[in-house]
Amino acid sequence: MRIVITTWGSFGDINPCLGMAHAVRARGHDVALAAPGYYRDVIVSQGFTFHSVGPDADPDVDRALIAKVLHPTRGPEAIYREILVPALRTSFEELRAATDGADLLVSHPASLAAPLVAEVTGIRWRSTVLSPLHFLSAYDPVVPPLGPWMAALPWRWRVALAPLMARLGRAVTLPWVRGVADVRRSLGLGPGRHAAFDAQHAPGGVLALFSRVFGGPHPDWPTHVTITGQVRHDASHGAQLAPALTAFLDAGAPPVVFTLGSSAVWQPGRFYEESVEAARQLGVRAVLLAGAEQAPVLARYHSPTVFVTDAAPHTLLFPRAAAVVHQCGMGTLGTALHAAVPQLAVPFANDQPDNASRLERLGVARTVSQGAYRASRVARALRQLLHTPSYRQRAETLAAVIRTEHGAETAADCLERALEG
């Protein structure tokens, strides 16, 4: 059978799709990926058919785009109003062509064209989400991207406000996607459901690509949700640790790893400079995963206690870390959870403040906001993480659960059932 998986975003969005694609191909199916052109080479290098479906987003070229997407409160609005919705008609035509002759379409939450293609063509369709925030449940208090300050509210207040925040979230975001209705009319379709939320969930089944330790399902989640567990894949980080990094790890105590994933790394501010100073104040070794642009600039910090590199496979590096400091994307935090290490969350935008809040509730992390990221504050937070045994103990308890989850295989099971239906 032929399956088309479509996605949009950073490598944190691409990697889970590649993980699913490998699992499904191993069962004998033909898998193609439909994604922005920026990812063509990495997808083709892994042996998959590639279809270019925009809008394209090349961080090497469009830094203004990255800045808009990562704005701490206006990022989600910019994604919909300025990027996804204006390109929708073109994306629809590209995705319809990519799915010609396919048996199943699998979509990402930002793939606004996928519901339209499914409705117009009748192709079987399954959708995915990467984080609990996408369900916007009245039973599950969230930290909304427009109000990251809500993370500081007492838990009982957040529980009481959850139904209101769910309704408010839908109301506030509706104008962002109003242009979707115009495209629907041009295709002869009716008004449809809320394009940023309900319409993105396939009626036949939704794959929640995160661990069950985050909770759910809840009564107001879409029907037919399967929590698969995280789908881990390291397409953007390489297949093995570099010999120099391995030598550094072998030469001393486990280091603190500082990373900004694959999107925030393009807008680091003083994250890495403050991180080096925090490690010095704390007297710990550090590994900086600084990205291709910043690694040469930060090479001046390289020393017997600080290792600077552009990237490394998280699945191999994190288990050797004392703690991981990161931007709180689901891919990074999920791999750190699997590795059973304490985490310091530094959320930038979008679902990251909510993800950080969930990690704190699980008892494995502390949070320092992006705006307050200063060496002294970071050192204090890391000191608590490293010297309070409960953080490591809780991390090990959760890891024992997470390691029983087989996200890619569970997702492949769901997709095969969809093909049989």
Secondary structure, DSSP 4 states (H G I P E B T S, - for coil): -EEEEE--SSHHHHHHHHHHHHHHHTTT-EEEEEE-GGGHHHHHHTT-EEEE-S----TTT-HHHHHHHT-TTTHHHHIIIIIITTTHHHHHHHHHHHTTT-SEEEE-TT-THHHHHHHHH--EEEEEESSGGGG--TTS----TT-GGGGGS-HHHHHHHHHHHHHHHHHHHGGGGTHHHHHHHHTT----S-TTTGGGS-TT-EEE-S-GGG----TTSPSSEEE-------TTT-SS--HHHHHHHHTSSPPEEEE-TTTGGGS-TTHHHHHHHHHHHHT--EEEE-HHHHHHHHGGG-BTTEEEES---HHHHGGG-SEEEE---HHHHHHHHHHT--EEE---STTHHHHHHHHHHHTSEEE--GGG--HHHHHHHHHHHHH-HHHHHHHHHHHHHHTT--HHHHHHHHHHHHHH-
